[in-house]
Amino acid sequence: MSLKTSSGITGYTRSVAKVMISLPDELLARLDAQAAERGSTRSATIRDLAEAALGERERLLAERMRELDGHAAGHGGDVVGALKAGRPA
């Protein structure tokens, strides 16, 4: 993979997507302040925050699944049979 484009070197070492998002001005200011505190770019800060949020969501879902494991009860019916019975012949 070449990093050279018609305008020069892109700086990317792997395939990345560029996206355009809309943010309220206050949120953008908070992101920029956090990026400055970290000595990072806006893009890197948004990427890090997104990865952290998605990781936390996955952790919470896995925790909830562990809580439910072995506690889920059957519905007490034959759902597949009921669906098939309701279909036109």
N, CA, C and O atoms as a GROMACS GRO file, in nm:
protein
  356
    1MET      N    1   0.085  -0.118   0.000
    1MET     CA    2   0.000   0.000   0.000
    1MET      C    3   0.089   0.124   0.000
    1MET      O    4   0.178   0.137   0.084
    2SER      N    5   0.066   0.211  -0.091
    2SER     CA    6   0.143   0.334  -0.100
    2SER      C    7   0.079   0.441  -0.013
    2SER      O    8  -0.043   0.456  -0.009
    3LEU      N    9   0.164   0.516   0.056
    3LEU     CA   10   0.114   0.627   0.138
    3LEU      C   11   0.117   0.758   0.062
    3LEU      O   12   0.074   0.861   0.113
    4LYS      N   13   0.168   0.755  -0.059
    4LYS     CA   14   0.180   0.879  -0.137
    4LYS      C   15   0.054   0.906  -0.217
    4LYS      O   16   0.001   0.817  -0.284
    5THR      N   17   0.008   1.027  -0.210
    5THR     CA   18  -0.107   1.071  -0.289
    5THR      C   19  -0.061   1.185  -0.378
    5THR      O   20   0.055   1.226  -0.373
    6SER      N   21  -0.152   1.236  -0.457
    6SER     CA   22  -0.116   1.347  -0.544
    6SER      C   23  -0.075   1.471  -0.465
    6SER      O   24  -0.003   1.557  -0.516
    7SER      N   25  -0.122   1.479  -0.339
    7SER     CA   26  -0.087   1.596  -0.258
    7SER      C   27   0.025   1.566  -0.159
    7SER      O   28   0.060   1.652  -0.078
    8GLY      N   29   0.083   1.446  -0.164
    8GLY     CA   30   0.195   1.414  -0.076
    8GLY      C   31   0.168   1.290   0.007
    8GLY      O   32   0.084   1.207  -0.028
    9ILE      N   33   0.241   1.277   0.116
    9ILE     CA   34   0.229   1.162   0.204
    9ILE      C   35   0.109   1.183   0.297
    9ILE      O   36   0.092   1.289   0.356
   10THR      N   37   0.025   1.078   0.307
   10THR     CA   38  -0.095   1.091   0.390
   10THR      C   39  -0.064   1.078   0.538
   10THR      O   40  -0.135   1.136   0.621
   11GLY      N   41   0.039   1.003   0.573
   11GLY     CA   42   0.070   0.981   0.713
   11GLY      C   43   0.002   0.859   0.771
   11GLY      O   44   0.037   0.817   0.881
   12TYR      N   45  -0.093   0.802   0.701
   12TYR     CA   46  -0.162   0.684   0.750
   12TYR      C   47  -0.081   0.560   0.720
   12TYR      O   48  -0.027   0.546   0.610
   13THR      N   49  -0.073   0.471   0.816
   13THR     CA   50   0.000   0.346   0.794
   13THR      C   51  -0.095   0.229   0.778
   13THR      O   52  -0.051   0.118   0.752
   14ARG      N   53  -0.222   0.252   0.792
   14ARG     CA   54  -0.322   0.147   0.772
   14ARG      C   55  -0.446   0.211   0.712
   14ARG      O   56  -0.458   0.334   0.705
   15SER      N   57  -0.536   0.129   0.670
   15SER     CA   58  -0.658   0.179   0.607
   15SER      C   59  -0.750   0.240   0.712
   15SER      O   60  -0.787   0.175   0.809
   16VAL      N   61  -0.786   0.363   0.692
   16VAL     CA   62  -0.878   0.432   0.782
   16VAL      C   63  -0.983   0.505   0.699
   16VAL      O   64  -0.957   0.547   0.586
   17ALA      N   65  -1.101   0.519   0.757
   17ALA     CA   66  -1.207   0.594   0.691
   17ALA      C   67  -1.210   0.735   0.746
   17ALA      O   68  -1.189   0.757   0.865
   18LYS      N   69  -1.234   0.830   0.660
   18LYS     CA   70  -1.255   0.967   0.703
   18LYS      C   71  -1.404   0.990   0.705
   18LYS      O   72  -1.474   0.955   0.609
   19VAL      N   73  -1.455   1.048   0.813
   19VAL     CA   74  -1.598   1.072   0.827
   19VAL      C   75  -1.622   1.217   0.863
   19VAL      O   76  -1.537   1.285   0.920
   20MET      N   77  -1.740   1.263   0.829
   20MET     CA   78  -1.780   1.396   0.868
   20MET      C   79  -1.895   1.380   0.967
   20MET      O   80  -1.993   1.310   0.939
   21ILE      N   81  -1.884   1.445   1.082
   21ILE     CA   82  -1.989   1.436   1.183
   21ILE      C   83  -2.031   1.577   1.224
   21ILE      O   84  -1.956   1.673   1.208
   22SER      N   85  -2.151   1.588   1.276
   22SER     CA   86  -2.201   1.716   1.326
   22SER      C   87  -2.205   1.709   1.478
   22SER      O   88  -2.258   1.613   1.536
   23LEU      N   89  -2.149   1.810   1.542
   23LEU     CA   90  -2.146   1.817   1.688
   23LEU      C   91  -2.186   1.957   1.732
   23LEU      O   92  -2.156   2.055   1.664
   24PRO      N   93  -2.255   1.966   1.845
   24PRO     CA   94  -2.283   2.100   1.900
   24PRO      C   95  -2.151   2.171   1.932
   24PRO      O   96  -2.052   2.106   1.967
   25ASP      N   97  -2.149   2.302   1.921
   25ASP     CA   98  -2.027   2.379   1.944
   25ASP      C   99  -1.966   2.351   2.081
   25ASP      O  100  -1.844   2.340   2.094
   26GLU      N  101  -2.050   2.339   2.184
   26GLU     CA  102  -1.999   2.317   2.320
   26GLU      C  103  -1.928   2.182   2.330
   26GLU      O  104  -1.823   2.172   2.394
   27LEU      N  105  -1.985   2.079   2.267
   27LEU     CA  106  -1.921   1.947   2.270
   27LEU      C  107  -1.788   1.950   2.195
   27LEU      O  108  -1.690   1.891   2.239
   28LEU      N  109  -1.785   2.019   2.081
   28LEU     CA  110  -1.661   2.031   2.005
   28LEU      C  111  -1.555   2.103   2.088
   28LEU      O  112  -1.438   2.065   2.086
   29ALA      N  113  -1.595   2.206   2.159
   29ALA     CA  114  -1.500   2.278   2.244
   29ALA      C  115  -1.446   2.187   2.354
   29ALA      O  116  -1.327   2.192   2.386
   30ARG      N  117  -1.531   2.103   2.411
   30ARG     CA  118  -1.486   2.009   2.514
   30ARG      C  119  -1.389   1.906   2.456
   30ARG      O  120  -1.289   1.872   2.519
   31LEU      N  121  -1.420   1.857   2.335
   31LEU     CA  122  -1.330   1.763   2.269
   31LEU      C  123  -1.194   1.827   2.241
   31LEU      O  124  -1.090   1.766   2.265
   32ASP      N  125  -1.196   1.948   2.190
   32ASP     CA  126  -1.072   2.017   2.160
   32ASP      C  127  -0.991   2.043   2.287
   32ASP      O  128  -0.869   2.032   2.286
   33ALA      N  129  -1.060   2.077   2.396
   33ALA     CA  130  -0.989   2.099   2.523
   33ALA      C  131  -0.925   1.969   2.572
   33ALA      O  132  -0.811   1.970   2.619
   34GLN      N  133  -0.998   1.859   2.559
   34GLN     CA  134  -0.941   1.731   2.602
   34GLN      C  135  -0.824   1.691   2.513
   34GLN      O  136  -0.723   1.640   2.563
   35ALA      N  137  -0.835   1.715   2.384
   35ALA     CA  138  -0.725   1.684   2.293
   35ALA      C  139  -0.601   1.766   2.331
   35ALA      O  140  -0.489   1.714   2.332
   36ALA      N  141  -0.621   1.894   2.362
   36ALA     CA  142  -0.510   1.980   2.401
   36ALA      C  143  -0.446   1.930   2.531
   36ALA      O  144  -0.323   1.928   2.543
   37GLU      N  145  -0.529   1.891   2.628
   37GLU     CA  146  -0.477   1.838   2.754
   37GLU      C  147  -0.391   1.714   2.732
   37GLU      O  148  -0.290   1.694   2.800
   38ARG      N  149  -0.432   1.632   2.637
   38ARG     CA  150  -0.362   1.506   2.609
   38ARG      C  151  -0.246   1.524   2.514
   38ARG      O  152  -0.166   1.432   2.494
   39GLY      N  153  -0.236   1.643   2.455
   39GLY     CA  154  -0.133   1.665   2.354
   39GLY      C  155  -0.160   1.580   2.230
   39GLY      O  156  -0.068   1.528   2.167
   40SER      N  157  -0.288   1.568   2.198
   40SER     CA  158  -0.332   1.481   2.091
   40SER      C  159  -0.410   1.560   1.988
   40SER      O  160  -0.433   1.680   2.003
   41THR      N  161  -0.450   1.491   1.883
   41THR     CA  162  -0.533   1.555   1.781
   41THR      C  163  -0.681   1.534   1.814
   41THR      O  164  -0.716   1.448   1.896
   42ARG      N  165  -0.764   1.612   1.750
   42ARG     CA  166  -0.908   1.595   1.765
   42ARG      C  167  -0.949   1.454   1.720
   42ARG      O  168  -1.025   1.386   1.789
   43SER      N  169  -0.899   1.411   1.606
   43SER     CA  170  -0.933   1.279   1.553
   43SER      C  171  -0.893   1.168   1.649
   43SER      O  172  -0.971   1.076   1.675
   44ALA      N  173  -0.771   1.175   1.702
   44ALA     CA  174  -0.724   1.072   1.795
   44ALA      C  175  -0.808   1.071   1.922
   44ALA      O  176  -0.837   0.965   1.977
   45THR      N  177  -0.846   1.189   1.968
   45THR     CA  178  -0.928   1.197   2.090
   45THR      C  179  -1.065   1.136   2.066
   45THR      O  180  -1.113   1.058   2.148
   46ILE      N  181  -1.129   1.170   1.955
   46ILE     CA  182  -1.261   1.112   1.924
   46ILE      C  183  -1.248   0.961   1.908
   46ILE      O  184  -1.333   0.887   1.958
   47ARG      N  185  -1.144   0.914   1.840
   47ARG     CA  186  -1.124   0.770   1.821
   47ARG      C  187  -1.107   0.700   1.956
   47ARG      O  188  -1.169   0.596   1.980
   48ASP      N  189  -1.024   0.756   2.044
   48ASP     CA  190  -1.002   0.696   2.176
   48ASP      C  191  -1.129   0.692   2.259
   48ASP      O  192  -1.158   0.593   2.325
   49LEU      N  193  -1.206   0.802   2.255
   49LEU     CA  194  -1.331   0.807   2.331
   49LEU      C  195  -1.433   0.708   2.276
   49LEU      O  196  -1.505   0.644   2.353
   50ALA      N  197  -1.441   0.696   2.145
   50ALA     CA  198  -1.534   0.601   2.084
   50ALA      C  199  -1.496   0.458   2.121
   50ALA      O  200  -1.583   0.378   2.156
   51GLU      N  201  -1.367   0.426   2.113
   51GLU     CA  202  -1.323   0.292   2.148
   51GLU      C  203  -1.352   0.262   2.295
   51GLU      O  204  -1.395   0.151   2.328
   52ALA      N  205  -1.330   0.359   2.383
   52ALA     CA  206  -1.357   0.339   2.525
   52ALA      C  207  -1.507   0.319   2.550
   52ALA      O  208  -1.546   0.232   2.628
   53ALA      N  209  -1.590   0.400   2.485
   53ALA     CA  210  -1.735   0.390   2.505
   53ALA      C  211  -1.788   0.256   2.453
   53ALA      O  212  -1.870   0.192   2.519
   54LEU      N  213  -1.741   0.215   2.337
   54LEU     CA  214  -1.786   0.088   2.280
   54LEU      C  215  -1.736  -0.029   2.364
   54LEU      O  216  -1.807  -0.127   2.383
   55GLY      N  217  -1.614  -0.019   2.414
   55GLY     CA  218  -1.561  -0.123   2.501
   55GLY      C  219  -1.641  -0.135   2.629
   55GLY      O  220  -1.668  -0.245   2.676
   56GLU      N  221  -1.680  -0.021   2.686
   56GLU     CA  222  -1.761  -0.021   2.808
   56GLU      C  223  -1.899  -0.080   2.780
   56GLU      O  224  -1.952  -0.156   2.862
   57ARG      N  225  -1.956  -0.047   2.667
   57ARG     CA  226  -2.087  -0.103   2.631
   57ARG      C  227  -2.078  -0.254   2.618
   57ARG      O  228  -2.164  -0.327   2.669
   58GLU      N  229  -1.974  -0.302   2.551
   58GLU     CA  230  -1.956  -0.446   2.535
   58GLU      C  231  -1.935  -0.513   2.671
   58GLU      O  232  -1.986  -0.622   2.695
   59ARG      N  233  -1.860  -0.448   2.760
   59ARG     CA  234  -1.836  -0.502   2.894
   59ARG      C  235  -1.966  -0.513   2.972
   59ARG      O  236  -1.992  -0.614   3.038
   60LEU      N  237  -2.049  -0.408   2.965
   60LEU     CA  238  -2.177  -0.409   3.036
   60LEU      C  239  -2.272  -0.515   2.980
   60LEU      O  240  -2.341  -0.582   3.056
   61LEU      N  241  -2.274  -0.531   2.848
   61LEU     CA  242  -2.358  -0.635   2.788
   61LEU      C  243  -2.312  -0.774   2.830
   61LEU      O  244  -2.395  -0.860   2.861
   62ALA      N  245  -2.182  -0.796   2.831
   62ALA     CA  246  -2.128  -0.927   2.873
   62ALA      C  247  -2.160  -0.953   3.019
   62ALA      O  248  -2.194  -1.066   3.056
   63GLU      N  249  -2.150  -0.850   3.102
   63GLU     CA  250  -2.184  -0.863   3.245
   63GLU      C  251  -2.330  -0.900   3.261
   63GLU      O  252  -2.364  -0.987   3.341
   64ARG      N  253  -2.416  -0.834   3.187
   64ARG     CA  254  -2.561  -0.863   3.195
   64ARG      C  255  -2.591  -1.004   3.147
   64ARG      O  256  -2.674  -1.073   3.206
   65MET      N  257  -2.524  -1.048   3.042
   65MET     CA  258  -2.544  -1.185   2.992
   65MET      C  259  -2.500  -1.287   3.097
   65MET      O  260  -2.565  -1.390   3.114
   66ARG      N  261  -2.390  -1.259   3.169
   66ARG     CA  262  -2.346  -1.349   3.275
   66ARG      C  263  -2.450  -1.355   3.387
   66ARG      O  264  -2.474  -1.461   3.444
   67GLU      N  265  -2.510  -1.239   3.419
   67GLU     CA  266  -2.614  -1.235   3.522
   67GLU      C  267  -2.736  -1.318   3.482
   67GLU      O  268  -2.797  -1.383   3.566
   68LEU      N  269  -2.770  -1.315   3.353
   68LEU     CA  270  -2.887  -1.386   3.305
   68LEU      C  271  -2.861  -1.535   3.283
   68LEU      O  272  -2.955  -1.615   3.282
   69ASP      N  273  -2.735  -1.571   3.265
   69ASP     CA  274  -2.701  -1.709   3.234
   69ASP      C  275  -2.760  -1.804   3.339
   69ASP      O  276  -2.732  -1.793   3.458
   70GLY      N  277  -2.840  -1.895   3.291
   70GLY     CA  278  -2.902  -1.993   3.380
   70GLY      C  279  -3.028  -1.945   3.449
   70GLY      O  280  -3.093  -2.023   3.518
   71HIS      N  281  -3.063  -1.818   3.432
   71HIS     CA  282  -3.181  -1.764   3.498
   71HIS      C  283  -3.298  -1.741   3.403
   71HIS      O  284  -3.411  -1.718   3.446
   72ALA      N  285  -3.271  -1.749   3.276
   72ALA     CA  286  -3.378  -1.724   3.178
   72ALA      C  287  -3.472  -1.844   3.177
   72ALA      O  288  -3.429  -1.959   3.174
   73ALA      N  289  -3.600  -1.815   3.181
   73ALA     CA  290  -3.701  -1.921   3.179
   73ALA      C  291  -3.763  -1.928   3.040
   73ALA      O  292  -3.768  -1.830   2.967
   74GLY      N  293  -3.810  -2.046   3.008
   74GLY     CA  294  -3.877  -2.063   2.880
   74GLY      C  295  -4.006  -1.985   2.876
   74GLY      O  296  -4.057  -1.943   2.980
   75HIS      N  297  -4.059  -1.966   2.760
   75HIS     CA  298  -4.182  -1.890   2.743
   75HIS      C  299  -4.305  -1.978   2.764
   75HIS      O  300  -4.417  -1.928   2.775
   76GLY      N  301  -4.283  -2.108   2.771
   76GLY     CA  302  -4.393  -2.198   2.801
   76GLY      C  303  -4.481  -2.233   2.682
   76GLY      O  304  -4.589  -2.288   2.700
   77GLY      N  305  -4.437  -2.202   2.566
   77GLY     CA  306  -4.519  -2.231   2.448
   77GLY      C  307  -4.437  -2.280   2.332
   77GLY      O  308  -4.315  -2.293   2.341
   78ASP      N  309  -4.504  -2.305   2.224
   78ASP     CA  310  -4.438  -2.352   2.102
   78ASP      C  311  -4.447  -2.240   1.999
   78ASP      O  312  -4.537  -2.239   1.915
   79VAL      N  313  -4.353  -2.147   2.005
   79VAL     CA  314  -4.354  -2.030   1.918
   79VAL      C  315  -4.345  -2.071   1.772
   79VAL      O  316  -4.419  -2.019   1.688
   80VAL      N  317  -4.255  -2.163   1.741
   80VAL     CA  318  -4.238  -2.205   1.602
   80VAL      C  319  -4.368  -2.269   1.551
   80VAL      O  320  -4.413  -2.241   1.440
   81GLY      N  321  -4.426  -2.354   1.632
   81GLY     CA  322  -4.552  -2.416   1.593
   81GLY      C  323  -4.661  -2.314   1.570
   81GLY      O  324  -4.737  -2.323   1.473
   82ALA      N  325  -4.669  -2.217   1.659
   82ALA     CA  326  -4.772  -2.112   1.645
   82ALA      C  327  -4.750  -2.030   1.518
   82ALA      O  328  -4.845  -1.996   1.448
   83LEU      N  329  -4.624  -1.999   1.487
   83LEU     CA  330  -4.596  -1.924   1.365
   83LEU      C  331  -4.633  -2.005   1.240
   83LEU      O  332  -4.695  -1.954   1.146
   84LYS      N  333  -4.593  -2.131   1.242
   84LYS     CA  334  -4.626  -2.215   1.127
   84LYS      C  335  -4.776  -2.233   1.110
   84LYS      O  336  -4.826  -2.234   0.997
   85ALA      N  337  -4.846  -2.247   1.220
   85ALA     CA  338  -4.993  -2.267   1.215
   85ALA      C  339  -5.062  -2.144   1.160
   85ALA      O  340  -5.168  -2.155   1.098
   86GLY      N  341  -5.004  -2.025   1.181
   86GLY     CA  342  -5.064  -1.902   1.136
   86GLY      C  343  -5.034  -1.867   0.992
   86GLY      O  344  -5.090  -1.771   0.940
   87ARG      N  345  -4.948  -1.943   0.928
   87ARG     CA  346  -4.914  -1.917   0.787
   87ARG      C  347  -5.020  -1.972   0.695
   87ARG      O  348  -5.081  -2.075   0.723
   88PRO      N  349  -5.041  -1.903   0.584
   88PRO     CA  350  -5.135  -1.957   0.484
   88PRO      C  351  -5.080  -2.087   0.424
   88PRO      O  352  -4.959  -2.104   0.408
   89ALA      N  353  -5.169  -2.176   0.392
   89ALA     CA  354  -5.128  -2.306   0.338
   89ALA      C  355  -5.084  -2.296   0.195
   89ALA      O  356  -5.046  -2.397   0.135
   0.00000   0.00000   0.00000
